């Protein structure tokens, strides 16, 4: 019982810190909250949280052959992820913002698609492994005296922390949703698409540069 408080608090903090950097997935969740409503955005966050949990498991369980393979292919993963992100940025740029003014339950949604894009966009960034290793070390998350149930509780806490972050983000952004009209959504869509495009082009440049230097 003495470790439970440490494990839960550390796991939640790690989950939040992994999710908090406002990269492409954060932009995507904000955009979907405003355009499609909170639930599709939350499913996107669940996909991202599951991807973070996957990388945390690979790191913590010492599956070196898997992590080595992912890190060896990180440039290729970055290129593929950047290409997908570029395509999505162009799709978002051309999207009709008037559809976003419908109530969320009036908009046709496919939650599996939201979940899948959240997972894939996050999983396409294997460099998060280094961030997770640093966080595990900082919070003494993996100790030799831990038993299997400590690990189960710890990884569940990481997942819970990530979900908490996306729940809070979608909650507060959804509160601001009512203040957006057609023009503001049109402008916001284009700002987000431009940010995503810049991120994707930088990632593509780094990925191709790294791949050619191998």
BELWO-V892423 format. One record per helix or strand of 2 or more residues. SS is the DSSP state (H for helix, E for strand). FROM is the first residue (numbers start at 1). LEN is the number of residues. If there is no record, write none. Layout:
BEGIN
SS|FROM|LEN, SS|FROM|LEN
END
This chain:
BEGIN
H|4|17, H|24|13, H|38|23, H|64|9, H|74|21, H|97|5, H|104|3, H|111|13, H|128|11, H|148|32, H|182|32
END
